[in-house]
Amino acid sequence: MKEARAHGSSPSMRSLTLSQLLHISDSALPIGSASHSFGLETLVADGALTPADLKGFFADFLVESGALEGAGCLTAYRIASARETGEQRPPGISGELLTAQGWSEWLNLNCRMSARRAPRESRDASSTLGRRFLKLLLEIIPNVGLRSAMDAASRAGVKIHHCTAFGLVGGSLDLGAEETTLACIQQTLKTLISACQRLLPLGQVAANALLWNLQSDLIDCLERVRSDVNSGSLTPCFTPMLEMASMRHPLLSTRLFIS
């Protein structure tokens, strides 16, 4: 079953995989992502980010933060794919568990993601979304592997980040490594563009045009992620302006967002 699912041997299986991926990457997924701007609110308050700046800003975001998120997702996916298979079960009803080495690698990956997020607000926001994402999926998918992931992180006192949770779910359900990674990066981008709609004079048409015009940048980001993860190199991320904005966010006199 796993082999047939992973390689998409039938149209119905490919359709099911696509449907599940679209479900978990829906920006309306009730995990609270709309409450976070990850520092964008501070940039807008400072006048450092205007509608005219958004295309260049998000193109640069994908090169740095987007690639880091994607690397976390793809690495988590590959860790989940190397699990102990055991008894074959229907898709989405899994008794499959990570190996002991896999658990260690996934927890270490989350620790690395925490270390790479210097601003406390952004770090907490990412881990809050990751925990809520896994919790939501556990309510609708009887997957003991995901339950074990949450339990292992809780015992170790490790924060679960959204990108690593997304990759873990994608790998557990065999949704496709690159497809899952691209969906994760795009979901992050859509969340931030949505935040800009509430912070700036940015309408629905302009927001959708912006996302559409960033498609080639998304693909470039995915290719870089694949290259970095395949080579085992640590994806660099240098975003001092956004990180400083995140750190200064609690000092704003009026805030629409948590982060």
N, C-alpha and C positions, 0 to 999 in steps of 0.2 A: 504493500500500500504506500509506504513512504517513498519507494523508488518511483512508482508510477506518478505520484503526486509531484515529486521534485522535478521530474523531467516532462511533466505536462503531457502524458501519453494519450489523453482523450480530450476532445473539446469540452465536455462537461466538467472534467477535472480542472482544466485551465480556467473555465468560467467561474468555478467555485473559488479557486485561488484568487482570481482578480476581484471577485465580489468581497471576499474577506479582507483583502488588502485595502480596497476602497473604504470598507467599513472602519477599520482601525485608524486610517489616515484622514478621516473626515474631520475638518476643522471644527465642526459642531459637536465633537465628542465631549461629553460632559466631565471634563477633568480640570476645568478652571483655567485653561490657557488664555482665555480672553481677559483675565485679570492681570496679566503680566506684560510689561513693555520692555523688560531687560535693558533699561537705561535710556530707551528712546524718548521717554517723557522728559527727562532732564535735558536732552539735546534740543528738543523742541522748545522747552522753556528758556533755554539759553539763546535761542535764535540760530543755533548751529545746524538745524535740519529743517529744510523747507520742501514743499512739493517738488520744486525744480531739482533738488539734490537727490531725490529718492532712487532714481535709476542707478546713478554712480555709487551711492551709498550701499545699496543692496548687492550690487555686483561685487564690490569690495568685501561685503559681509560674507558672501558665498566663498570667496577665496580664503578667508580666514576662519571665522566662526562656523560657517556652513560646512567647511571641509572637516573641521574638528568634530562636529556633531555627526557627520557622515561616517567618519572613521570609527567613532564609538559605536555607531549602529552596526556597521558592517562587521567589526570585530566581534561584537556580541552575537550577531547572527551566526558567524562561523563557529563560535564557541558552542552555541546551542545545537548546531548541526552535527557536532562531534559527540553527541550524547550516547548513552547506552540505550539501544533500541528495545531490547527485550521483546515482549509480546506485541504482535502487530495489532493495531487498533484503528477504528475509523478516524478520519481526519478530524482534529479538534477535540478528540476524546483520548487523551494521551496519558499513559503511565510512564512515559519516557523521562529519564532523569539524566542530568549531566553527570559525567564522571567526577571523581574527587578532584582531579586536576582541573576539570572544567569549572567547577564551583569556585575554586581558588582563583582561576584566571578571570572569571566574570566579576567576582568581588574586587579583585585587584584593579580591573578595568574601571569600575565605579569609583574607586579611590583615586585613580589617576584623573578621572574626569572632575572630581571634586578639587583636586590640586590645581587643575588647569583653569578653574573658574575662580579668579582672585576675589571679585566682589561678593560679599556675603549674600546680598539680596538675589543676585543672579544664580548663585550656587544653590540657595534654598529654593528658589523658584523651580529650577531644573529638577531638583530631587523631589519636590512636592508633586510636580506633574508626573514624574516617573512612578512614584508610589501610587498616585491616584489612577494612572493608566493601568498598572498591573492589577490593582484592586478591582477596577471596572471589568477588565477582561476575565478575572476570576469569577465574577458574578454571572458571566454569560458563557464561559468556556470551562467545562470540567477537566482542567489540565493540572495534574498533580505536580508536573515539573515547574509550572509557574508558581504554584503555592510553595513549593520547596525553595524557590528563588527568594520569595519574600521572607520566608522563615529564616533562611540562611543569612540574608542581609540584616534582619532584625537581631539575630543572635550575635553577629559580628559588629553591630553598631555602624553599619556601612550605609551611606545614602545611595538610593537607587535613582539614577538619572534617566531622564526621558528617553534619550537616544539609546542607552543600553537596554532599557526595558523594551523599547520598540524593536530593537534587533533581536532580543531574546524571544519575544512573541513571534516575530517573523520567522526565526529559525525553528521554533517549536512547531509551527504550523506549515513549514516548508513553503513559504510564500514567494521564494526567489530572492537571492541575496542582493542583487543589484536593484531589483524592483522595490524591495523593502527599504533599502538605503535611500533611493531616490525619493520614495514617498515620505520618508522621515525628514529629509532635508526640505522638501517642498512644503510639508506641513508646518515646519518651523518658519519658513519664509512667509507663508500665508498668514500665520498668527501675527507676525510683526507688521505686515502690511495692513492687517485689520486694525492693529493698534494705531497705526498712522491715520487711518480713516477717522478715528475718534479724537486724534490730537491735532490734525491738520485739515485744511480745506481740500480734502481728497474724496471725490465721489466714487460711486460704485464702478462706473465705466472706466475712470482713470485708474482705479485700483486693479481692475481686471486686466487692463491694457498693460499696466506695469508688470504684473505677474507673467503675462504672456510674453512680453519682451525680454524677460529674464530666463526664458527656457534654455537658450543656448548656454547661458552662464551656469544654469543648473546641471546641464550635461557635462560641461567642462569641470565643474566641481566633483561630479560623480567619477569622472575619469581620474582626477587627481587622487580622490579617496581610494579608488581601486589600486592605483599604482603605489600609494604610500603603504596600504595595508599588505599588499603582496610582497613589498620589499622589506616589511617589518620595521620601517622607519616611523618615528614619532611625528605625526602631522603637526607642523608649526602653526601657531596662532598668535598674531600680534595685533591687538585692538586696544591700544591705550586710551583713545578718546572714549570709546564705548564703555570700557571698564571704569574709567574715572567718573563717567556719567552715572553708571550704576552705583558706585560708591557714594555719590553725592545725592542720589535720589531721596533718601530719608530726610534730607534737609530742605526739600521743597516745601513751601508754605501750603500749597494746594496740590493734592495728588489724585489722579483718577485710577492709577494702577498700584498694585502691591510692589512691583519691582520696576 
